[in-house]
Amino acid sequence: MVNLQISIPEDLALDVEHLGLLKPETITEILREEVRKLALEHLLSIAPKLAATGDVPMSAEEIQEEIRAARSDQHAPRS
């Protein structure tokens, strides 16, 4: 756990305290939701660039084959 200390305007502090938003679990959930939101926004912002590359996404079967090959390489004797 990390302890944070923040400075916010007094009127905002009173409002959020009254609403029960200063509880650690509530703040944690608010921050997690914001992280998810920002990650989605980032993904959506780069989607056009990814589509413009013309690369075809790998199928689940191709991904599985790559995983098998990588694992096989890891377990192969080294010379």
C-alpha positions as CSV (number, residue, x, y, z in Angstrom):
1,M,0.0,0.0,0.0
2,V,1.1,3.5,-0.7
3,N,-0.2,6.5,1.3
4,L,-0.9,9.7,-0.6
5,Q,-1.5,13.2,0.6
6,I,-3.3,15.5,-1.7
7,S,-4.3,19.2,-1.5
8,I,-7.7,20.1,-2.7
9,P,-10.0,23.1,-2.2
10,E,-11.8,23.1,1.2
11,D,-15.2,23.3,-0.4
12,L,-14.5,20.2,-2.6
13,A,-13.1,18.4,0.4
14,L,-16.3,19.0,2.4
15,D,-18.4,17.9,-0.5
16,V,-16.6,14.6,-1.2
17,E,-16.3,13.9,2.5
18,H,-20.1,14.4,2.9
19,L,-20.6,12.0,0.0
20,G,-18.3,9.4,1.4
21,L,-15.9,9.7,-1.4
22,L,-12.8,10.0,0.8
23,K,-12.8,6.3,1.8
24,P,-9.7,4.5,0.6
25,E,-11.7,1.8,-1.2
26,T,-13.8,4.5,-2.9
27,I,-10.8,6.5,-4.0
28,T,-9.2,3.2,-5.2
29,E,-12.2,2.4,-7.4
30,I,-12.4,5.9,-8.8
31,L,-8.7,5.8,-9.8
32,R,-9.0,2.3,-11.2
33,E,-11.9,3.4,-13.4
34,E,-10.0,6.4,-14.6
35,V,-7.0,4.2,-15.5
36,R,-9.4,1.9,-17.5
37,K,-11.0,4.9,-19.2
38,L,-7.6,6.4,-20.2
39,A,-6.3,3.0,-21.4
40,L,-9.4,2.7,-23.6
41,E,-9.0,6.2,-24.9
42,H,-5.4,5.5,-25.8
43,L,-6.4,2.2,-27.6
44,L,-9.1,4.0,-29.6
45,S,-6.7,6.8,-30.5
46,I,-4.1,4.4,-32.0
47,A,-6.7,2.1,-33.7
48,P,-6.7,4.1,-36.9
49,K,-2.9,3.9,-37.1
50,L,-2.9,0.2,-36.6
51,A,-5.6,-0.3,-39.2
52,A,-3.6,1.9,-41.7
53,T,-0.6,-0.5,-41.5
54,G,-2.5,-3.1,-43.5
55,D,-1.3,-5.9,-41.3
56,V,-3.8,-8.7,-40.8
57,P,-4.3,-9.7,-37.2
58,M,-3.1,-13.2,-36.3
59,S,-5.8,-15.8,-35.8
60,A,-6.1,-17.6,-32.4
61,E,-4.6,-20.7,-34.1
62,E,-1.6,-18.7,-35.3
63,I,-1.0,-17.2,-31.9
64,Q,-1.2,-20.6,-30.3
65,E,1.4,-22.0,-32.8
66,E,3.7,-19.1,-32.0
67,I,3.4,-19.8,-28.3
68,R,4.2,-23.5,-28.9
69,A,7.2,-22.6,-31.0
70,A,8.5,-20.2,-28.3
71,R,8.1,-22.8,-25.6
72,S,9.8,-25.4,-27.7
73,D,12.7,-23.0,-28.2
74,Q,12.9,-22.4,-24.4
75,H,13.1,-26.1,-23.6
76,A,15.5,-27.0,-26.4
77,P,19.0,-28.0,-25.3
78,R,21.5,-25.2,-25.7
79,S,24.8,-25.8,-27.5
